[in-house]
């Protein structure tokens, strides 16, 4: 099974403006997400899916510099249209999707979702957002092309189009939905860049754990936080 990696990202965050390009260990936040997604087996390409807002031009420049696909959609909040448009020129039956505020998204967790989708029949949605057990910030979804195209063609309410992935998740009689669960419940951890205070927290993690050419994972972050708490 092959899939397209899609990162939904924009520069216009109201709480942390321009966060996609914030520096973590000498590289932009979005670079780390791309690097982590590229380590997942089975992906044919990685695409930045953003909007046509002028401030997102820097993301186009980043994509061109780093050999990443790029798609801009007219509607800022129309994620159904944005994601459907981003894969319109590809043939892969699935996408692996994560958000632009998740620099710690773990390649091994994303690989686990891809592997689940590979062995299941006609799966529409595999995610760690069904039965929460991973830290918030390791969130990702594997979604079938058919489910994405259905959502883009049939969802009309702005809220449903913005949160189309959750619509698919929550309609498990219509779609084949499978959870990806961790052995231990770690859902009390929040590892996203969503508020200004998250920036310093995340920079401390990358300053300690990041090494060029390598990637650290969920367990490394847990050990670092345990060590920090005991000091």
Beta strands, then each sheet from edge to edge (+ up, - down):
strand 1: 3-8
strand 2: 23-24
strand 3: 27-28
strand 4: 43-51
strand 5: 69-73
strand 6: 94-99
strand 7: 125-127
strand 8: 141-144
strand 9: 177-179
sheet 1: 5+ 4+ 1+ 6+ 8- 7+ 9+
sheet 2: 2+ 3-
end
